[in-house]
Every structure is written in structure tokens, then in C-alpha cells.
Amino acid sequence: MWYYHCTQYNGKHGAQWLRQEEITKQLEKVFKNLTMPKEVVQQIVTTLNAVHLEKIEFHNKHFNKLTKEHKETTKMLDNLYMDKLKGRITESEYDRFYTSLRDQITDIDIQLVQLQDAEDNYYITAKYLLDLSSRAYELFVSSEVEEKRQLIKLILSNLRLEGKKLVFNAKKPFDLILDYGDRQAWCAR
């Protein structure tokens, strides 16, 4: 049997001892409040699907624009080389234009990578958040101590005991979910 109490880091204040089971029960309640009703999850999924269609259109438009710019700049680079070979431009002009065009191509390549990263991260984050919040309680209850510790660390911060009550801050975006859960704001308006 394990007992815990405040570390009294900021000075002695008569911290009370609390059994591990009591702390676990308080934490279970927090994770239960993280669980969103299935109807709310479905509404979020529906909204994400609508946003997804708009995002696909934006992504494709931006991707096509960047790809076109890349092609045009590469063609200009090829033409620049031909101008150098035919003596239409000097060596120093070639070097200056070449450097400028290579920088443009590098910038376009970076934008293409960022566009794809944003695409990937958006869905990973949204799916992960929905999955975690809808299964938070189930995961916490069925986890071993180390896994519970990781869940707590992922979702909560600044855990402390005030008397026999566990006090904490929730990390974003879990703070919003807990705030709505505490106010029972999941009800349809």
C-alpha cells in the first residue's frame, strides 16, 4: 500500500497523507470527464469531413501553383545555361542568375515539403485527439502504473495535493474538453 503527500517544496504547511487508491479515484474521475459523448464525436467527425473537402481544394490549388512555378523556374535555369553556352550572357551574369534561380527552386521545394507536412500532421493530430479523448477513461483504468503515468503526463500538468484534493492544470486542448465536460456543455443547444 502506497501513501503520498505534498512535497512541501514551498515550506511546511501540514500536508496530509493520501492513499494511492484515493488519488487514483480522483484521477479516474478526471479521465472520465475527458470522454466525449458519441454524438459530439460524430459532430466533430462531420465537421472535420467538411473542413477536409475545403482543405483538399486548398491543398491541390497550392500544390499545382507551386509545381507550376517549379517547372517554370527549372525551364528558366535550362534556358540560362543555353544562353551561357551561346555566349549571350557573361560568366558573372550566369552565376548571379543561376544562384537566384536555384534559391527560388529551393524555396519552392521547402514550401512543397511544408505543405505535405501540414497535410499529414493535421490528420494525425485530429485523429489522435479524438481517439485519445474518447477512450481516455478506458485507457487509464486498464493501464499499468507506468502507462497511467504517461497518460497523466500527456494530459495534465502541475499536479499537487491541496488537503486531500488533487489539483492540476490540463494541457491544451484537453483543458477545453474538461471544461466542457465539467459544465455538462455537451448537451445540444
C-alpha positions in Angstrom: 0.0 0.0 0.0 1.4 3.4 -1.1 0.8 6.8 0.6 1.5 10.2 -0.9 1.6 13.8 0.3 2.6 17.2 -0.9 6.4 17.6 -1.1 6.0 20.9 0.8 8.5 22.4 -1.6 7.4 26.0 -0.7 7.6 25.4 3.0 5.9 23.2 5.6 2.1 23.5 5.7 0.9 20.3 7.4 0.4 18.3 4.2 -1.9 15.3 4.7 -1.0 11.8 3.6 -3.3 10.2 1.0 -3.5 6.6 -0.1 -2.7 5.8 -3.7 -6.2 4.4 -4.3 -7.8 7.7 -3.3 -5.5 9.6 -5.8 -6.3 7.0 -8.5 -10.0 7.5 -7.9 -9.7 11.3 -8.3 -7.6 10.8 -11.5 -10.2 8.3 -12.9 -12.8 11.0 -12.5 -10.7 13.4 -14.5 -10.2 10.9 -17.3 -13.9 10.0 -17.2 -14.7 13.7 -17.8 -12.4 13.7 -20.8 -14.7 11.2 -22.5 -16.8 12.9 -25.1 -20.3 11.6 -25.9 -20.5 9.6 -29.1 -22.9 12.3 -30.6 -20.3 15.0 -30.0 -17.6 12.9 -31.6 -19.8 12.3 -34.6 -20.5 16.0 -34.9 -16.7 16.7 -34.8 -16.1 14.0 -37.4 -18.8 15.5 -39.7 -17.2 19.0 -39.3 -13.8 17.6 -40.0 -15.1 15.9 -43.1 -16.5 19.3 -44.3 -13.2 21.0 -43.5 -11.4 18.2 -45.2 -13.1 18.9 -48.5 -12.1 22.6 -48.3 -8.6 21.7 -47.3 -8.2 19.3 -50.3 -9.2 22.1 -52.6 -6.8 24.5 -51.0 -4.0 21.9 -51.0 -4.5 20.9 -54.6 -4.6 24.6 -55.7 -1.5 25.5 -53.8 0.3 22.3 -54.8 -0.5 22.9 -58.5 0.7 26.5 -58.2 4.0 25.5 -56.6 4.6 22.7 -59.1 4.0 25.1 -62.0 6.4 27.6 -60.5 9.0 24.8 -60.0 8.7 23.7 -63.7 8.9 27.3 -65.0 11.9 28.1 -62.8 13.7 24.9 -63.9 13.0 25.7 -67.5 14.5 29.2 -66.9 17.5 27.6 -65.4 17.9 25.3 -68.5 17.5 28.4 -70.8 20.0 30.3 -68.8 22.6 27.5 -69.4 21.9 27.6 -73.1 22.4 31.4 -73.1 25.7 30.9 -71.4 26.8 28.3 -73.9 25.8 30.5 -76.9 27.7 33.5 -75.3 24.5 35.6 -74.9 25.4 36.3 -71.2 28.7 36.7 -69.4 30.0 34.2 -66.8 29.3 36.6 -63.9 25.7 37.2 -65.2 25.2 33.5 -65.4 26.5 32.9 -61.9 24.2 35.7 -60.5 21.1 34.4 -62.3 21.9 30.8 -61.6 22.2 31.5 -57.9 18.9 33.4 -57.9 17.0 30.7 -59.7 18.5 27.9 -57.6 17.4 29.8 -54.5 13.9 30.1 -55.9 13.7 26.3 -56.6 14.9 25.6 -53.1 12.2 27.9 -51.6 9.6 26.2 -53.7 10.8 22.7 -52.6 10.7 23.8 -49.0 7.1 25.1 -49.5 6.1 21.8 -51.1 7.5 19.8 -48.1 5.8 22.1 -45.6 2.5 21.8 -47.5 2.7 18.0 -47.3 3.8 18.0 -43.6 0.8 20.2 -42.8 -1.4 17.8 -44.6 0.0 14.8 -42.7 0.1 16.4 -39.3 -3.5 17.8 -39.5 -5.0 14.3 -39.7 -2.6 12.6 -37.3 -3.4 15.3 -34.7 -7.1 15.3 -35.2 -7.4 11.5 -35.2 -5.1 11.1 -32.2 -7.0 13.7 -30.2 -10.4 12.3 -30.9 -9.3 8.7 -30.3 -7.5 9.6 -27.0 -10.3 11.8 -25.6 -13.0 9.3 -26.5 -11.1 6.4 -24.8 -9.2 8.3 -22.0 -11.1 6.7 -19.1 -11.0 3.2 -20.6 -7.2 3.6 -21.3 -6.5 4.9 -17.8 -8.5 2.3 -15.9 -7.0 -0.6 -17.9 -3.4 0.6 -17.9 -0.4 -0.4 -15.7 1.2 2.2 -13.4 3.8 3.4 -16.0 1.2 3.8 -18.7 -1.0 5.7 -16.3 1.9 8.0 -15.6 2.4 8.6 -19.3 -1.3 9.4 -19.8 -1.2 11.8 -16.8 1.9 13.5 -18.1 0.4 13.9 -21.6 -2.9 15.4 -20.4 -2.2 17.0 -17.0 0.5 19.3 -15.5 1.3 20.8 -12.1 -0.3 18.0 -10.1 -0.4 18.8 -6.4 -2.4 18.0 -3.3 -4.4 20.6 -1.5 -5.5 18.9 1.6 -6.9 15.6 0.3 -7.9 17.0 -3.1 -5.8 16.5 -6.2 -5.4 19.8 -8.1 -3.9 20.1 -11.6 -3.8 22.0 -14.8 -4.9 20.3 -18.0 -2.8 20.8 -21.1 -4.3 22.2 -24.3 -6.6 21.1 -26.0 -7.6 18.7 -23.1 -8.3 21.7 -20.9 -11.2 22.7 -23.2 -12.6 19.2 -23.2 -12.5 19.0 -19.4 -14.0 22.5 -19.1 -17.0 21.5 -21.3 -17.3 18.2 -19.5 -17.4 19.9 -16.1 -20.1 22.2 -17.2 -22.0 19.4 -19.0 -22.0 21.6 -22.1 -22.1 18.5 -24.4 -25.9 18.8 -24.5 -27.3 20.0 -27.8 -28.2 23.7 -27.9 
